[in-house]
Amino acid sequence: MSNLKLLRRTKQLKGHFEMRSAKQQSLFPELYEDIVLSPKPVNIASVPQRSPFRYPGGKTWFVPVFRNWLANHYPKPEILIEPFAGGGIISLTALFENLVSYVVMVEIDEDIAAVWQSIVDGNAEWLAKKILDFDLTKEAVIEEISKTGVCIKEKAFQTILKNRTFHGGILAEGSGFLKHGENGKGIRSRWYPTTLAKRFDNLKLVADRITFRQEDGLGVIREYSQRCDVVFFIDPPYTAGGKKAGKRLYRHFNLDHECLFTHCESVKGDFLMTYDNADEVKTMARRHGFQMRLIPMTNTHHATMEELVIGKDLTWMDGYPAVHEPVAEYKAANRKKRVPTKRRT
Ligand SMILES: C[S@@+](CC[C@H](N)C(=O)[O-])C[C@H]1O[C@@H](n2cnc3c(N)ncnc32)[C@H](O)[C@@H]1O
């Protein structure tokens, strides 16, 4: 790589990611202050937490990469669509940081949907007050979440209570109350009423730029696929292969992943998709002609692992490891040897 190109690449990555760096010797030391070696997981404490959820599989750690992705779009996209919104940290970041004008958040789970719908309906302040007034004990939570026939904003409050008091924030069947929690504080250990109320209060500021839809995200991708001013951040339940972690985390985990990839192929704007690093996913991505990069993240057990980022053109992610193609066999004339390929995807 030429000196100029290397400098440009370094500057582009610097400041967007937290990178491992090293002093390099060169003819122009002033130009090579830091040279990127390889990315390390983002420290999520450095990312503003704007979501009222503690969401299983949440993408707070992905925020710096997401910002960098949008920074590489000119002109700025008008709308961000999040077809699998969950805790919605990516959409909220895009709004608060003015990376797009509007977002369309889609979530099929009715409990989660109640929260987003309440915010859009102008009930964020009501939720903030309800949180501040609630005296959280196990008995009080059980009484509150057992109420039936409640309106949307009350359902939203029930969802927040469950999300904050259930193990891992998981609302799927089989989930139960936190036993020990942080510092042995049990059921109260994730209940920060002032912080949560503040987040809801802040959401009032962006509520009129959110369209929320409780429906199948696949249909919404298809609906907007022909618009060039739209970008999609796609974070589906991880159930296409490998450990299928999404099965345990979400009530709605079944998804036609092949159909999702087909819809992505028709997108005229741009999309960025995250997935677990499973062979089945990589095979699908290759078949649909997409590029892939590996990105480090720290899971809930503080172990560093890699997730997949999939898109049409990931050249802006050249600082990240590529996924190497499996060894291919060629049957060219006069060539008896197996030739391994090392194409970047
Ligand atoms: C991996 S999570 C998204 C997490 C989110 N990116 C965040 O940062 O919090 C996937 C979400 O997709 C939702 N979901 C599953 N199937 C869906 C579908 N067909 N349409 C819309 N949402 C769906 C699940 O309920 C879950 O909340």
The ligand as a Gaussian input file, in Angstrom:
#p B3LYP/6-31G(d) Opt

LIG

0 1
 C      -30.953000      -9.837000      17.819000
 S      -32.416000      -9.103000      18.395000
 C      -32.212000      -7.407000      17.975000
 C      -31.405000      -6.694000      18.999000
 C      -31.227000      -5.218000      18.691000
 N      -30.384000      -5.012000      17.534000
 C      -30.644000      -4.479000      19.883000
 O      -29.568000      -3.891000      19.776000
 O      -31.278000      -4.510000      20.926000
 C      -33.595000      -9.668000      17.229000
 C      -35.014000      -9.136000      17.476000
 O      -35.835000      -9.501000      16.360000
 C      -37.157000      -9.743000      16.825000
 N      -37.811000     -10.524000      15.770000
 C      -37.759000     -11.854000      15.544000
 N      -38.409000     -12.169000      14.419000
 C      -38.879000     -10.999000      13.900000
 C      -39.593000     -10.666000      12.725000
 N      -39.966000     -11.605000      11.835000
 N      -39.886000      -9.368000      12.501000
 C      -39.522000      -8.406000      13.385000
 N      -38.838000      -8.666000      14.516000
 C      -38.507000      -9.953000      14.772000
 C      -36.943000     -10.445000      18.149000
 O      -38.091000     -10.328000      18.964000
 C      -35.726000      -9.691000      18.705000
 O      -36.146000      -8.619000      19.498000

